[in-house]
Amino acid sequence: MRRWTRFVGALVLAVGSILVVLGALEATLRRWPLLLGHEFANGALSRYSTKADGIYYFDRRLRMNFMIPNYRTTMYYNGYVWEHRTDALGFRNDPLHVPADVVLLGDSVVYGHGVNFEHTVGHLLERRTGLRVANLGRQGDCAFQEAYLLTANLPVFRPRVVVHVFTRNDIEDLYVYLANAAMEEFIAQPVEGITYPPRTDAAQLRAEHEKRIRNRRLLRKIDDELYVMKMFRWIGFRVREWRAMPRAEAAYDPRIRHDVADVSTNPAALGWRYTEHALAYMKYLTDRAGARLVMAPFTEGRQLEILRDIAARHRIEIIDTAPLFKGPTALPNDGHFTPYGAQVMADLIAAHL
C-alpha cells in the first residue's frame, strides 16, 4: 500500500509538472508567437480558414470558400497586422455600392492583404476617380473563383467596367483547387454554355458553419485553439519536410522537364489554357452586359507576354502596369501591395479608364 501511494504521488507530481510546463509554454507562445519564427506565427495566427476564428465558410456545391458577411476581426501574416471587415455580401467594401461603376476581380492583392481598408486598391480607385467601386477580391482567388464571382455578381452590380487583376501565382493556384479532369471539362465548354451549380443559401451555410464550430468535441477544440498543439503540428510538418528532402534531391534529374516548375510560364500548360478560357468567358459576359473588361496584370516577364497574347486574341483591354515594378510597391518579406503599390495600381487603372 505504501509503494502504491508513493507511485500515485510520483505520477501526480509528474503529470502536474508536465501540465505546468505546457501551460507556461502555451502562455509564452500566445504572448510571443514569433519565438518560433514567422512560419509558425503565420499558421497560428492566420484567419484565412474555415475554422472557428477563420473568415471563411465553404460551399460544397461550388467547392469554394466565401467570406463571412458583416464580419470583423484582426488579421496577421508575415508580421503585418490589419483589420478585416466585410460588407453585407461578404466583400471588403465600405460602403457597399449597388449598383457600382467598377467591379474589381482578383486575389489577395485586390482584397488588400497586409493593409487596412484605406490602403486597398478599390478604396484608392474610388477616391481617385469618384466612381463607385465594388471590390470582389479575396485571398487565394484565381480564374476558378473569379469567373464564378463575375457570373453571380454582374447582374447585381451592373458595372460599366470590370477590372481583372492577374497575379503571378494565379496559374499555380488553379492546381490547388481543381483536378486536371475538371480543368479539361471547363475548357471543353463553349463560353456561351458555361454554367455553375446553384449556390447553397448563404444563411444556411453560415448556420451550419456556426453549428459545426459550436458542436466540436473537446479534443477538436483543444487541437484547434491551443498554441501548444499548433506547435506540435508545426514541428511534425518540419520533421516530415526534413525527412523528405534527401529523397527529393535523389530523385531530381536536371535533364527532365518538370511540369510543376513550368506551368506558370508555359502557355500550353493546362492552367494557362483554363485561365484563357475563363477570360474569354468573362469577355463574353461583359460584352453581353454592355460593360468593358480590362486586364491589369501584376506580373512581368514571360507571364506578361502570355497575357498580352491572350488579350489580343480575345480583344480584351490590357493596362501597362510596368510602373508597379519601380519603387517600393511590394511589402518586404511578403510580396503584396504596400499602400504606395496600391496607389500606383489605382492610378494606373484610373488613367486607363
NORSULUR-V668527 format. One line per field, one symbol per residue. ss: DSSP state (H for helix, E for strand, L for the rest). psi: psi as a letter, one per 30 degrees, with the letter a starting at -180 (. if undefined). A space follows every 10 residues. Layout:
ss = ???
psi = ???
//
This chain:
ss = LHHHHHHHHH HHHHHHHHHH HHHHHHHHHH HLHHHHLHHH HHHHHLLLLL LLLLLEEEEL LLLEEEELLL LEEEEEELLE EEEEELLLLL LLLLLLLLLL LEEEELLHHH HLLLLLHHHL HHHHHHHHHL LLEEELLLLL LLHHHHHHHH HHHHHHHLLL EEEELLELLH HHHHHHHLLH HHHHHHHHLL HHHLLLLLLL LHHHHHHHHH HHHHLLLHHH HHHHHLHHHH HHHHHHHHHH HHHHHHHHHH HLLLLLLLHH HHLLLLLLLH HHHHHHHHHH HHHHHHHHLL LEEEELLELL LHHHHHHHHH HHHHLLEELL LHHHHLLLLE LLLLLLELHH HHHHHHHHHH HHL
psi = eeeeeeeeee eeeeeeeeee eeeeeeeeee eiffegleee eeeefkgilg aeglgllkje efhlkkkklh kklklkkhfk klkkklaffg likjlkjjll ekkkkabffe ehkfllefgl eeeeeeeefg ljkjjgkkkf laeeeeeeee eefefefhlf kkjjjklfge eeeefefkle eeeeeeefkk efgklllkkk keeeeeeeee eeeegkleee eeeefkfeee eeeeeeeeee eeefeeeeee fkjffkkjee ffefgjffle eeeeeeeeee eeeeeeefgg lkkkkikila beeeeeeeee eeeghkkkkj geffgjlifk kkgeflklee eeeeeeeeee ee.
//
